[in-house]
């Protein structure tokens, strides 16, 4: 962050000012979050999902989300429907819709996730991958496993 400006005035975010974290699913680079910029409605994160990895079925009870693929390809689920998304393609995930991002391919997938609102009631994420029908939904389709 620019030393002369506080978060309340920050508008531009350089690579050095972004915030990075590693989750069990993805390497995240946060670009818009209330502790980085004075956002009221939008969160923005660039995520890298390595080959063979996934962010299994989950939902965001208080946020809607857009996932936009920058590179690679992802098996993207929204409810019981899935598509293979490639660079330049996206999905809109309504609030509280169960969804999952899977990468059974040999190269990482890099995507932007935009969520709104930026501040919302908890829980922010509820995992559903152990619950039926989600626990076995992909198995019935003969899709490659992801970890």
N, CA, C and O atoms as a DFTB+ gen file, in Angstrom:
588 C
 N C O
     1  1       0.846      -1.169       0.000
     2  2       0.000       0.000       0.000
     3  2       0.887       1.226       0.000
     4  3       1.945       1.229       0.629
     5  1       0.476       2.244      -0.684
     6  2       1.191       3.503      -0.716
     7  2       1.295       4.036       0.705
     8  3       0.284       4.197       1.389
     9  1       2.510       4.308       1.147
    10  2       2.738       4.713       2.534
    11  2       1.996       5.995       2.888
    12  3       1.664       6.215       4.053
    13  1       1.736       6.835       1.910
    14  2       1.057       8.096       2.209
    15  2      -0.457       7.954       2.225
    16  3      -1.160       8.906       2.562
    17  1      -0.970       6.786       1.869
    18  2      -2.417       6.590       1.817
    19  2      -2.810       5.414       2.695
    20  3      -2.092       4.417       2.767
    21  1      -3.933       5.531       3.350
    22  2      -4.477       4.415       4.107
    23  2      -5.390       3.599       3.214
    24  3      -5.668       3.998       2.083
    25  1      -5.864       2.451       3.709
    26  2      -6.796       1.633       2.937
    27  2      -8.007       2.445       2.520
    28  3      -8.567       2.217       1.447
    29  1      -8.418       3.386       3.352
    30  2      -9.627       4.147       3.044
    31  2      -9.511       4.941       1.751
    32  3     -10.532       5.335       1.188
    33  1      -8.287       5.191       1.260
    34  2      -8.099       5.952       0.026
    35  2      -7.504       5.125      -1.103
    36  3      -7.466       5.596      -2.240
    37  1      -7.051       3.940      -0.838
    38  2      -6.364       3.104      -1.820
    39  2      -7.295       2.749      -2.969
    40  3      -8.391       2.238      -2.740
    41  1      -6.873       3.013      -4.207
    42  2      -7.670       2.665      -5.381
    43  2      -6.933       1.709      -6.314
    44  3      -7.537       0.804      -6.890
    45  1      -5.616       1.916      -6.459
    46  2      -4.799       1.079      -7.328
    47  2      -4.076       0.039      -6.473
    48  3      -3.662       0.318      -5.348
    49  1      -3.931      -1.169      -7.030
    50  2      -3.250      -2.237      -6.298
    51  2      -2.174      -2.818      -7.207
    52  3      -2.472      -3.334      -8.284
    53  1      -0.936      -2.730      -6.770
    54  2       0.174      -3.336      -7.505
    55  2       0.330      -4.780      -7.059
    56  3      -0.278      -5.215      -6.081
    57  1       1.155      -5.513      -7.792
    58  2       1.429      -6.906      -7.410
    59  2       2.002      -6.965      -5.999
    60  3       1.667      -7.866      -5.230
    61  1       2.856      -6.019      -5.659
    62  2       3.472      -6.008      -4.327
    63  2       2.457      -5.718      -3.226
    64  3       2.660      -6.125      -2.082
    65  1       1.378      -5.027      -3.547
    66  2       0.371      -4.671      -2.552
    67  2      -0.730      -5.715      -2.412
    68  3      -1.515      -5.658      -1.465
    69  1      -0.799      -6.661      -3.334
    70  2      -1.794      -7.725      -3.233
    71  2      -1.461      -8.605      -2.030
    72  3      -0.343      -8.573      -1.518
    73  1      -2.434      -9.384      -1.589
    74  2      -2.257     -10.282      -0.443
    75  2      -2.397     -11.720      -0.932
    76  3      -3.390     -12.073      -1.568
    77  1      -1.399     -12.545      -0.631
    78  2      -1.384     -13.931      -1.104
    79  2      -1.587     -14.886       0.062
    80  3      -1.033     -14.695       1.144
    81  1      -2.389     -15.916      -0.177
    82  2      -2.533     -16.991       0.798
    83  2      -2.698     -18.320       0.075
    84  3      -3.147     -18.373      -1.070
    85  1      -2.333     -19.372       0.755
    86  2      -2.445     -20.719       0.221
    87  2      -3.518     -21.447       1.007
    88  3      -3.443     -21.549       2.231
    89  1      -4.524     -21.956       0.295
    90  2      -5.577     -22.750       0.921
    91  2      -5.345     -24.214       0.553
    92  3      -4.446     -24.507      -0.235
    93  1      -6.127     -25.132       1.098
    94  2      -5.993     -26.528       0.664
    95  2      -6.335     -26.732      -0.809
    96  3      -6.051     -27.792      -1.367
    97  1      -6.942     -25.729      -1.445
    98  2      -7.396     -25.864      -2.826
    99  2      -6.553     -25.051      -3.795
   100  3      -6.122     -25.562      -4.829
   101  1      -6.317     -23.794      -3.466
   102  2      -5.733     -22.857      -4.422
   103  2      -4.691     -21.951      -3.774
   104  3      -4.663     -21.761      -2.558
   105  1      -3.839     -21.402      -4.632
   106  2      -2.983     -20.295      -4.255
   107  2      -3.751     -19.046      -4.657
   108  3      -4.067     -18.865      -5.833
   109  1      -4.056     -18.181      -3.689
   110  2      -4.892     -17.007      -3.922
   111  2      -4.084     -15.726      -3.855
   112  3      -3.256     -15.542      -2.963
   113  1      -4.334     -14.850      -4.800
   114  2      -3.773     -13.509      -4.778
   115  2      -4.948     -12.542      -4.729
   116  3      -5.651     -12.351      -5.721
   117  1      -5.153     -11.933      -3.561
   118  2      -6.287     -11.034      -3.336
   119  2      -5.941      -9.642      -3.841
   120  3      -4.890      -9.092      -3.514
   121  1      -6.840      -9.081      -4.641
   122  2      -6.655      -7.763      -5.230
   123  2      -7.685      -6.758      -4.728
   124  3      -7.405      -5.563      -4.638
   125  1      -8.866      -7.243      -4.407
   126  2      -9.909      -6.388      -3.842
   127  2     -10.506      -7.107      -2.642
   128  3     -11.134      -8.159      -2.760
   129  1     -10.286      -6.501      -1.492
   130  2     -10.771      -7.010      -0.212
   131  2     -10.749      -5.808       0.727
   132  3      -9.901      -4.932       0.556
   133  1     -11.643      -5.729       1.710
   134  2     -11.715      -4.521       2.540
   135  2     -10.416      -4.127       3.235
   136  3     -10.229      -2.954       3.557
   137  1      -9.512      -5.078       3.474
   138  2      -8.238      -4.709       4.090
   139  2      -7.198      -4.239       3.066
   140  3      -6.085      -3.869       3.440
   141  1      -7.558      -4.252       1.777
   142  2      -6.643      -3.812       0.723
   143  2      -7.121      -2.506       0.089
   144  3      -6.343      -1.565      -0.069
   145  1      -8.393      -2.454      -0.269
   146  2      -9.011      -1.264      -0.871
   147  2     -10.348      -1.006      -0.182
   148  3     -10.885      -1.905       0.465
   149  1     -10.893       0.196      -0.305
   150  2     -12.168       0.489       0.361
   151  2     -13.373      -0.036      -0.425
   152  3     -14.276       0.728      -0.767
   153  1     -13.384      -1.325      -0.705
   154  2     -14.469      -1.914      -1.495
   155  2     -15.723      -2.085      -0.632
   156  3     -15.649      -2.460       0.538
   157  1     -16.842      -1.806      -1.227
   158  2     -18.125      -1.984      -0.545
   159  2     -18.867      -3.207      -1.060
   160  3     -19.611      -3.853      -0.322
   161  1     -18.654      -3.519      -2.342
   162  2     -19.459      -4.574      -2.931
   163  2     -18.672      -5.715      -3.550
   164  3     -19.218      -6.806      -3.714
   165  1     -17.410      -5.506      -3.901
   166  2     -16.702      -6.506      -4.700
   167  2     -15.445      -7.046      -4.039
   168  3     -14.609      -6.294      -3.539
   169  1     -15.333      -8.361      -4.050
   170  2     -14.083      -9.056      -3.729
   171  2     -13.526      -9.564      -5.052
   172  3     -14.284      -9.984      -5.927
   173  1     -12.210      -9.527      -5.201
   174  2     -11.569     -10.061      -6.401
   175  2     -10.323     -10.813      -5.990
   176  3      -9.465     -10.283      -5.284
   177  1     -10.232     -12.060      -6.441
   178  2      -9.070     -12.890      -6.150
   179  2      -8.661     -13.615      -7.432
   180  3      -9.507     -14.119      -8.170
   181  1      -7.347     -13.658      -7.684
   182  2      -6.807     -14.481      -8.758
   183  2      -6.366     -15.779      -8.103
   184  3      -5.559     -15.771      -7.173
   185  1      -6.897     -16.893      -8.589
   186  2      -6.631     -18.195      -7.978
   187  2      -5.932     -19.119      -8.968
   188  3      -6.232     -19.125     -10.162
   189  1      -4.996     -19.894      -8.442
   190  2      -4.318     -20.920      -9.233
   191  2      -4.676     -22.270      -8.643
   192  3      -4.411     -22.543      -7.472
   193  1      -5.279     -23.106      -9.463
   194  2      -5.691     -24.453      -9.072
   195  2      -4.786     -25.427      -9.827
   196  3      -4.906     -25.580     -11.043
   197  1      -3.887     -26.079      -9.102
   198  2      -2.915     -26.972      -9.734
   199  2      -3.588     -28.174     -10.386
   200  3      -4.723     -28.526     -10.066
   201  1      -2.856     -28.791     -11.308
   202  2      -3.320     -30.000     -11.986
   203  2      -3.701     -31.056     -10.954
   204  3      -2.977     -31.274      -9.983
   205  1      -4.839     -31.709     -11.169
   206  2      -5.290     -32.772     -10.279
   207  2      -5.940     -32.299      -8.990
   208  3      -6.304     -33.120      -8.148
   209  1      -6.091     -31.002      -8.821
   210  2      -6.673     -30.442      -7.586
   211  2      -8.098     -29.952      -7.858
   212  3      -8.529     -29.849      -9.007
   213  1      -8.812     -29.653      -6.774
   214  2     -10.173     -29.129      -6.924
   215  2     -10.554     -28.320      -5.699
   216  3      -9.977     -28.466      -4.622
   217  1     -11.530     -27.475      -5.893
   218  2     -12.264     -26.884      -4.773
   219  2     -13.650     -27.500      -4.900
   220  3     -14.529     -26.989      -5.594
   221  1     -13.809     -28.634      -4.190
   222  2     -15.003     -29.457      -4.317
   223  2     -16.287     -28.713      -3.982
   224  3     -16.266     -27.545      -3.593
   225  1     -17.390     -29.403      -4.140
   226  2     -18.711     -28.803      -4.003
   227  2     -18.844     -28.025      -2.693
   228  3     -18.582     -28.540      -1.607
   229  1     -19.254     -26.789      -2.835
   230  2     -19.441     -25.883      -1.696
   231  2     -20.435     -24.800      -2.112
   232  3     -20.859     -24.741      -3.266
   233  1     -20.794     -23.959      -1.170
   234  2     -21.706     -22.842      -1.466
   235  2     -21.325     -21.644      -0.616
   236  3     -20.674     -21.770       0.421
   237  1     -21.748     -20.483      -1.082
   238  2     -21.555     -19.231      -0.361
   239  2     -22.952     -18.692      -0.023
   240  3     -23.593     -18.075      -0.873
   241  1     -23.429     -18.918       1.205
   242  2     -24.805     -18.538       1.552
   243  2     -25.113     -17.047       1.395
   244  3     -26.266     -16.674       1.179
   245  1     -24.105     -16.205       1.499
   246  2     -24.362     -14.764       1.518
   247  2     -23.728     -14.012       0.351
   248  3     -23.732     -12.781       0.339
   249  1     -23.183     -14.732      -0.629
   250  2     -22.509     -14.062      -1.747
   251  2     -22.821     -14.743      -3.073
   252  3     -22.969     -15.963      -3.142
   253  1     -22.919     -13.920      -4.141
   254  2     -22.904     -14.488      -5.473
   255  2     -21.476     -14.390      -5.986
   256  3     -20.663     -13.637      -5.451
   257  1     -21.174     -15.169      -7.042
   258  2     -19.789     -15.273      -7.508
   259  2     -19.750     -15.397      -9.024
   260  3     -20.633     -15.995      -9.639
   261  1     -18.713     -14.821      -9.608
   262  2     -18.371     -15.052     -11.004
   263  2     -16.988     -15.676     -11.010
   264  3     -16.080     -15.195     -10.332
   265  1     -16.827     -16.745     -11.775
   266  2     -15.522     -17.353     -12.007
   267  2     -15.202     -17.155     -13.478
   268  3     -15.969     -17.559     -14.353
   269  1     -14.048     -16.522     -13.743
   270  2     -13.608     -16.196     -15.102
   271  2     -12.242     -16.836     -15.321
   272  3     -11.299     -16.562     -14.578
   273  1     -12.133     -17.683     -16.333
   274  2     -10.902     -18.431     -16.585
   275  2      -9.914     -17.551     -17.361
   276  3     -10.237     -17.004     -18.415
   277  1      -8.702     -17.433     -16.807
   278  2      -7.624     -16.704     -17.468
   279  2      -6.765     -17.636     -18.329
   280  3      -6.418     -17.296     -19.460
   281  1      -6.423     -18.815     -17.787
   282  2      -5.631     -19.782     -18.551
   283  2      -5.925     -21.181     -18.050
   284  3      -6.378     -21.373     -16.921
   285  1      -5.659     -22.157     -18.911
   286  2      -5.972     -23.540     -18.585
   287  2      -7.451     -23.809     -18.820
   288  3      -8.129     -23.068     -19.532
   289  1      -7.932     -24.871     -18.214
   290  2      -9.348     -25.221     -18.320
   291  2      -9.799     -25.871     -17.027
   292  3      -9.012     -26.496     -16.316
   293  1     -11.074     -25.713     -16.741
   294  2     -11.638     -26.231     -15.497
   295  2     -12.956     -26.925     -15.775
   296  3     -13.738     -26.505     -16.627
   297  1     -13.178     -27.981     -15.046
   298  2     -14.493     -28.620     -15.006
   299  2     -15.267     -27.848     -13.940
   300  3     -15.040     -28.020     -12.742
   301  1     -16.173     -27.004     -14.389
   302  2     -16.887     -26.100     -13.486
   303  2     -18.327     -26.561     -13.324
   304  3     -19.053     -26.747     -14.300
   305  1     -18.723     -26.739     -12.074
   306  2     -20.087     -27.123     -11.738
   307  2     -20.835     -25.932     -11.167
   308  3     -20.282     -25.136     -10.408
   309  1     -22.099     -25.824     -11.544
   310  2     -23.035     -24.867     -10.943
   311  2     -24.323     -25.645     -10.760
   312  3     -25.036     -25.920     -11.724
   313  1     -24.618     -26.000      -9.511
   314  2     -25.719     -26.932      -9.270
   315  2     -25.342     -28.289      -9.838
   316  3     -24.210     -28.741      -9.669
   317  1     -26.282     -28.942     -10.509
   318  2     -26.025     -30.265     -11.085
   319  2     -25.541     -30.201     -12.529
   320  3     -25.395     -31.234     -13.183
   321  1     -25.295     -29.002     -13.024
   322  2     -24.827     -28.835     -14.399
   323  2     -23.334     -28.512     -14.394
   324  3     -22.852     -27.784     -13.526
   325  1     -22.600     -29.067     -15.379
   326  2     -21.195     -28.697     -15.477
   327  2     -20.816     -28.440     -16.926
   328  3     -21.444     -28.931     -17.864
   329  1     -19.771     -27.656     -17.065
   330  2     -19.186     -27.342     -18.364
   331  2     -17.674     -27.337     -18.199
   332  3     -17.158     -27.151     -17.096
   333  1     -16.981     -27.540     -19.288
   334  2     -15.535     -27.336     -19.310
   335  2     -15.335     -25.884     -19.725
   336  3     -15.654     -25.500     -20.850
   337  1     -14.803     -25.080     -18.808
   338  2     -14.546     -23.674     -19.092
   339  2     -13.095     -23.509     -19.494
   340  3     -12.197     -24.104     -18.900
   341  1     -12.880     -22.685     -20.520
   342  2     -11.541     -22.379     -21.015
   343  2     -11.302     -20.880     -20.917
   344  3     -12.209     -20.118     -20.585
   345  1     -10.083     -20.465     -21.207
   346  2      -9.718     -19.052     -21.117
   347  2     -10.743     -18.181     -21.846
   348  3     -11.122     -18.455     -22.985
   349  1     -11.178     -17.128     -21.158
   350  2     -12.153     -16.196     -21.720
   351  2     -13.597     -16.561     -21.424
   352  3     -14.508     -15.856     -21.856
   353  1     -13.828     -17.648     -20.696
   354  2     -15.186     -18.083     -20.366
   355  2     -15.430     -17.949     -18.873
   356  3     -14.497     -17.938     -18.070
   357  1     -16.712     -17.846     -18.518
   358  2     -17.060     -17.629     -17.115
   359  2     -18.366     -18.311     -16.764
   360  3     -19.106     -18.779     -17.630
   361  1     -18.628     -18.354     -15.452
   362  2     -19.899     -18.842     -14.928
   363  2     -20.361     -17.872     -13.845
   364  3     -19.553     -17.374     -13.062
   365  1     -21.648     -17.611     -13.807
   366  2     -22.270     -16.837     -12.731
   367  2     -22.885     -17.832     -11.768
   368  3     -23.701     -18.667     -12.158
   369  1     -22.487     -17.738     -10.499
   370  2     -22.986     -18.646      -9.470
   371  2     -23.869     -17.844      -8.520
   372  3     -23.372     -16.978      -7.800
   373  1     -25.176     -18.122      -8.510
   374  2     -26.073     -17.381      -7.620
   375  2     -25.744     -17.627      -6.149
   376  3     -25.119     -18.625      -5.790
   377  1     -26.171     -16.711      -5.332
   378  2     -26.009     -16.829      -3.883
   379  2     -26.577     -18.166      -3.408
   380  3     -27.691     -18.537      -3.776
   381  1     -25.809     -18.885      -2.591
   382  2     -26.184     -20.141      -1.948
   383  2     -26.288     -21.330      -2.911
   384  3     -26.783     -22.387      -2.518
   385  1     -25.834     -21.182      -4.163
   386  2     -25.849     -22.286      -5.135
   387  2     -24.621     -23.172      -4.900
   388  3     -23.503     -22.671      -4.781
   389  1     -24.832     -24.468      -4.836
   390  2     -23.716     -25.398      -4.683
   391  2     -22.953     -25.457      -6.004
   392  3     -23.547     -25.581      -7.076
   393  1     -21.633     -25.365      -5.908
   394  2     -20.776     -25.355      -7.087
   395  2     -19.409     -25.933      -6.723
   396  3     -19.075     -26.070      -5.546
   397  1     -18.636     -26.265      -7.735
   398  2     -17.293     -26.781      -7.513
   399  2     -16.441     -26.554      -8.738
   400  3     -16.940     -26.531      -9.863
   401  1     -15.150     -26.386      -8.511
   402  2     -14.190     -26.193      -9.595
   403  2     -13.175     -27.323      -9.513
   404  3     -12.511     -27.500      -8.492
   405  1     -13.058     -28.085     -10.596
   406  2     -12.202     -29.264     -10.646
   407  2     -11.191     -29.106     -11.776
   408  3     -11.517     -28.608     -12.854
   409  1      -9.965     -29.537     -11.514
   410  2      -8.928     -29.489     -12.539
   411  2      -8.310     -30.874     -12.709
   412  3      -7.265     -31.158     -12.123
   413  1      -8.942     -31.739     -13.503
   414  2      -8.378     -33.065     -13.743
   415  2      -7.345     -33.072     -14.867
   416  3      -6.936     -34.136     -15.331
   417  1      -6.925     -31.894     -15.301
   418  2      -6.022     -31.762     -16.442
   419  2      -4.565     -31.683     -16.003
   420  3      -4.274     -31.677     -14.807
   421  1      -3.650     -31.622     -16.968
   422  2      -2.214     -31.680     -16.687
   423  2      -1.582     -30.325     -16.440
   424  3      -0.408     -30.253     -16.077
   425  1      -2.322     -29.261     -16.626
   426  2      -1.767     -27.932     -16.394
   427  2      -2.622     -27.176     -15.391
   428  3      -3.815     -27.453     -15.261
   429  1      -2.031     -26.232     -14.686
   430  2      -2.815     -25.435     -13.736
   431  2      -3.900     -24.636     -14.462
   432  3      -3.770     -24.309     -15.641
   433  1      -4.944     -24.339     -13.747
   434  2      -5.944     -23.395     -14.248
   435  2      -5.824     -22.147     -13.375
   436  3      -5.753     -22.228     -12.149
   437  1      -5.803     -21.005     -14.034
   438  2      -5.746     -19.732     -13.333
   439  2      -7.040     -18.995     -13.650
   440  3      -7.424     -18.854     -14.811
   441  1      -7.706     -18.525     -12.591
   442  2      -8.993     -17.857     -12.795
   443  2      -9.144     -16.690     -11.834
   444  3      -8.470     -16.602     -10.808
   445  1     -10.049     -15.802     -12.202
   446  2     -10.476     -14.725     -11.319
   447  2     -11.794     -15.143     -10.697
   448  3     -12.677     -15.659     -11.383
   449  1     -11.926     -14.919      -9.401
   450  2     -13.203     -15.111      -8.727
   451  2     -13.618     -13.743      -8.182
   452  3     -12.884     -13.107      -7.425
   453  1     -14.797     -13.316      -8.581
   454  2     -15.361     -12.061      -8.107
   455  2     -16.581     -12.403      -7.272
   456  3     -17.491     -13.084      -7.744
   457  1     -16.602     -11.938      -6.047
   458  2     -17.706     -12.235      -5.142
   459  2     -18.311     -10.936      -4.635
   460  3     -17.620      -9.930      -4.479
   461  1     -19.613     -10.976      -4.382
   462  2     -20.307      -9.798      -3.875
   463  2     -21.393     -10.247      -2.910
   464  3     -22.079     -11.236      -3.167
   465  1     -21.555      -9.537      -1.812
   466  2     -20.872      -8.317      -1.390
   467  2     -19.519      -8.624      -0.758
   468  3     -19.201      -9.777      -0.465
   469  1     -18.727      -7.569      -0.552
   470  2     -17.390      -7.763       0.012
   471  2     -17.450      -8.115       1.495
   472  3     -16.599      -8.851       1.995
   473  1     -18.433      -7.603       2.186
   474  2     -18.627      -7.924       3.601
   475  2     -19.998      -8.581       3.728
   476  3     -21.007      -8.017       3.304
   477  1     -20.025      -9.775       4.314
   478  2     -21.277     -10.522       4.412
   479  2     -21.260     -11.356       5.688
   480  3     -20.208     -11.609       6.274
   481  1     -22.445     -11.774       6.099
   482  2     -22.559     -12.628       7.280
   483  2     -21.840     -13.951       7.058
   484  3     -21.742     -14.443       5.934
   485  1     -21.345     -14.512       8.138
   486  2     -20.708     -15.832       8.103
   487  2     -21.781     -16.906       8.238
   488  3     -22.845     -16.609       8.780
   489  1     -21.566     -18.131       7.781
   490  2     -20.314     -18.577       7.197
   491  2     -20.185     -18.113       5.748
   492  3     -21.175     -18.062       5.017
   493  1     -18.979     -17.779       5.341
   494  2     -18.732     -17.349       3.970
   495  2     -18.778     -18.508       3.001
   496  3     -19.214     -18.356       1.860
   497  1     -18.325     -19.682       3.458
   498  2     -18.289     -20.887       2.624
   499  2     -18.773     -22.074       3.441
   500  3     -18.374     -22.250       4.592
   501  1     -19.636     -22.888       2.838
   502  2     -20.121     -24.119       3.461
   503  2     -19.762     -25.267       2.524
   504  3     -20.238     -25.315       1.390
   505  1     -18.932     -26.184       2.991
   506  2     -18.536     -27.336       2.175
   507  2     -19.672     -28.354       2.117
   508  3     -20.312     -28.659       3.123
   509  1     -19.904     -28.873       0.908
   510  2     -20.983     -29.837       0.674
   511  2     -20.476     -31.140       0.064
   512  3     -21.274     -32.044      -0.180
   513  1     -19.153     -31.265      -0.194
   514  2     -18.649     -32.403      -0.941
   515  2     -18.851     -33.739      -0.254
   516  3     -18.818     -34.769      -0.927
   517  1     -19.061     -33.771       1.065
   518  2     -19.316     -35.034       1.763
   519  2     -20.804     -35.366       1.850
   520  3     -21.173     -36.453       2.296
   521  1     -21.649     -34.444       1.431
   522  2     -23.096     -34.634       1.511
   523  2     -23.637     -35.147       0.179
   524  3     -23.128     -34.802      -0.887
   525  1     -24.674     -35.975       0.259
   526  2     -25.328     -36.466      -0.963
   527  2     -26.254     -35.376      -1.500
   528  3     -26.831     -34.619      -0.719
   529  1     -26.400     -35.289      -2.789
   530  2     -25.867     -36.185      -3.826
   531  2     -24.450     -35.807      -4.281
   532  3     -23.873     -36.475      -5.140
   533  1     -23.901     -34.752      -3.711
   534  2     -22.635     -34.178      -4.173
   535  2     -21.460     -35.129      -3.981
   536  3     -20.531     -35.128      -4.789
   537  1     -21.482     -35.937      -2.931
   538  2     -20.359     -36.827      -2.637
   539  2     -20.095     -37.818      -3.769
   540  3     -18.954     -38.233      -3.973
   541  1     -21.132     -38.199      -4.500
   542  2     -20.964     -39.205      -5.561
   543  2     -21.372     -38.714      -6.937
   544  3     -21.354     -39.487      -7.895
   545  1     -21.733     -37.471      -7.054
   546  2     -22.252     -36.962      -8.322
   547  2     -21.255     -37.126      -9.471
   548  3     -21.633     -37.580     -10.551
   549  1     -20.023     -36.774      -9.261
   550  2     -19.020     -36.873     -10.321
   551  2     -18.668     -38.331     -10.624
   552  3     -18.365     -38.663     -11.770
   553  1     -18.705     -39.205      -9.613
   554  2     -18.356     -40.615      -9.819
   555  2     -19.279     -41.254     -10.834
   556  3     -18.836     -42.051     -11.660
   557  1     -20.525     -40.923     -10.784
   558  2     -21.498     -41.508     -11.696
   559  2     -21.308     -41.101     -13.148
   560  3     -21.906     -41.701     -14.041
   561  1     -20.484     -40.091     -13.395
   562  2     -20.261     -39.603     -14.747
   563  2     -18.935     -40.083     -15.323
   564  3     -18.612     -39.777     -16.471
   565  1     -18.159     -40.837     -14.531
   566  2     -16.881     -41.340     -15.022
   567  2     -15.817     -40.269     -15.188
   568  3     -14.909     -40.433     -16.004
   569  1     -15.900     -39.199     -14.456
   570  2     -14.920     -38.110     -14.543
   571  2     -13.688     -38.424     -13.703
   572  3     -13.796     -39.131     -12.701
   573  1     -12.520     -37.914     -14.091
   574  2     -11.301     -38.185     -13.314
   575  2     -11.409     -37.618     -11.899
   576  3     -12.017     -36.571     -11.677
   577  1     -10.806     -38.332     -10.950
   578  2     -10.800     -37.859      -9.566
   579  2      -9.851     -36.689      -9.403
   580  3      -8.871     -36.560     -10.136
   581  1     -10.148     -35.848      -8.447
   582  2      -9.274     -34.726      -8.091
   583  2      -9.061     -34.787      -6.590
   584  3      -9.886     -35.336      -5.859
   585  1      -7.961     -34.225      -6.134
   586  2      -7.687     -34.200      -4.697
   587  2      -7.745     -32.786      -4.184
   588  3      -7.542     -32.553      -2.992
